[in-house]
Amino acid sequence: MKRRTFERWIIGATLLSSAGLPLVCSAEAPTGIMGKSEWLFYRHELSDSTDMAAIDASIDLIQRFNRVLAANGINMAVAMVPLKMRIYSEYLPDDIKVNDYMKGNYERMSKALQAAQVNVIDINTAFLNSPKRVSASPLYYRLDTHWAPAGAMLAAETIKTALDANPSLKKVLDSLPEEKFELSNLRRQNSKSRDLTEQLPPNSPILAFEQVVSIKVSRTQPAKQDLLGNAPATGLTLMGSSYSSGWTTFPDALRFTLQRDLLSVSVGADQGSWVGLESYLRDDAFQTQPPKLMIWEMPERDMRAPPDHKYREARYISNNSEWLMRVSALAQSRCKASSVAAKLAPVGLAAKPVNMKGAELATGATTDSDFVEIGFDKPIEKLDYLSARATNAGSKTLMLEASGPGATTRRFTVTVPGDDAAHALKSPLPSSGGGFTKVRIYPGKSNGFALQGLQVCRQPEDLLR
């Protein structure tokens, strides 16, 4: 299988904050702020101590997820992108200041994560202390929320230094296949990165393009491939926001500083860091070739918007504990058998003998009303999850309807590739009352549906403690 680099950054993501905050209404202050010397800033970077509860929820989820990864042989390092307002506070307008909370919040979050045994890379200090901060090539675009090529390279260098200084992470990095990359600086040119100009008040002055020196990273030798043209697993994943999109040059900067190839996963602000991470874990890129090291890049401002953040698009809002249960299930490298047993019921698609081969099911085309019913010999518990291999050709969603005596029926939607191959299906079925005793899977309109390897697995017992 060819390794995929999937970058889901949306060009229109400037309409939403990376924290999933709402579109600005006419009665609210514009999201774009005009600073001094034509420096633009993002209003949603402003924060205060009222955000601490939400941030602490994010910290708790990250440390629990980190523990899950470690138990499954995966190392993680968190790299938060610091606030542009803090790095370039001297360009803020006189009526907007970086308050004491904003000044110290990056350090507070880093210390809290480190105390929970999470590897944290301090990009904030590197940016504040770098002479490049006040150079002709600043670390952030003047007219955009994102880091400029100089900032992307400094962030990559900071990550390299941090990995080398951490004996366990250095050991993992050294075990990954080395590849040679070279760096070249291109000529100074106008940048089209100017998302904040679209967020300014009406009748704001038209600002000229800013100039930046772009960088180019290239291999010194062709990429390694097997006889079928497949690239080998790199063992290294950059899981990030739009700051990790290819156009920012950050993924290539990391390839150069680490002299390693990597899988770059970039998910835009419309989904946010939590949904983005879950999407990656569900993908074959993780399920078939999990990394040895994952660098999770997250904008600092995302930390105050955990999965249950109410201003996110409704379809991307999730209960925090349920998000943790889903990503934990997806990260499990093996099934720890539950005491609950699952069996296909002889109804729906499984009622037709032609569709059955032992405990496995394979059908032709399906409709919206077709379903497969799975029964449990006793109520499924919160730490249990359904595990199988599913094929749903032509349809990209599965709808799971779970029910049982004393439990309110719930529907869970699972995104699937929609091709004719079998893919991992791992789904907790949490209820607000008694546990569910059955679940129906609706494949929708498809060209064929198959289910194999059905079992109920158990999450780590300390996951929610």
PEZIUR-V493354 format. One record per run of one state. SS is the DSSP state (H for helix, E for strand, L for the rest). FROM is the first residue (numbers start at 1). TO is the last residue. If there is no record, write none. Layout:
# PEZIUR-V493354
SS/FROM/TO + SS/FROM/TO
This chain:
# PEZIUR-V493354
L/1/6 + E/7/8 + L/9/10 + H/11/15 + L/16/31 + E/32/34 + L/35/35 + H/36/38 + L/39/39 + E/40/42 + H/43/45 + L/46/48 + H/49/71 + L/72/74 + E/75/81 + L/82/83 + H/84/87 + L/88/88 + H/89/91 + L/92/99 + H/100/115 + L/116/118 + E/119/121 + L/122/122 + H/123/129 + L/130/130 + H/131/134 + L/135/139 + E/140/140 + L/141/146 + E/147/147 + L/148/148 + H/149/165 + L/166/166 + H/167/175 + L/176/180 + E/181/190 + L/191/194 + H/195/199 + L/200/210 + E/211/219 + L/220/235 + E/236/240 + L/241/241 + H/242/244 + L/245/245 + H/246/248 + L/249/249 + H/250/258 + L/259/262 + E/263/267 + L/268/271 + H/272/282 + L/283/283 + H/284/287 + L/288/292 + E/293/299 + H/300/304 + L/305/313 + H/314/316 + L/317/319 + H/320/331 + L/332/336 + E/337/337 + L/338/341 + E/342/344 + L/345/347 + H/348/351 + L/352/352 + H/353/355 + E/356/357 + L/358/359 + E/360/362 + L/363/365 + E/366/366 + L/367/371 + E/372/376 + L/377/383 + E/384/393 + L/394/396 + E/397/404 + L/405/406 + E/407/415 + L/416/422 + E/423/428 + L/429/437 + E/438/442 + L/443/445 + E/446/446 + L/447/447 + E/448/458 + L/459/465
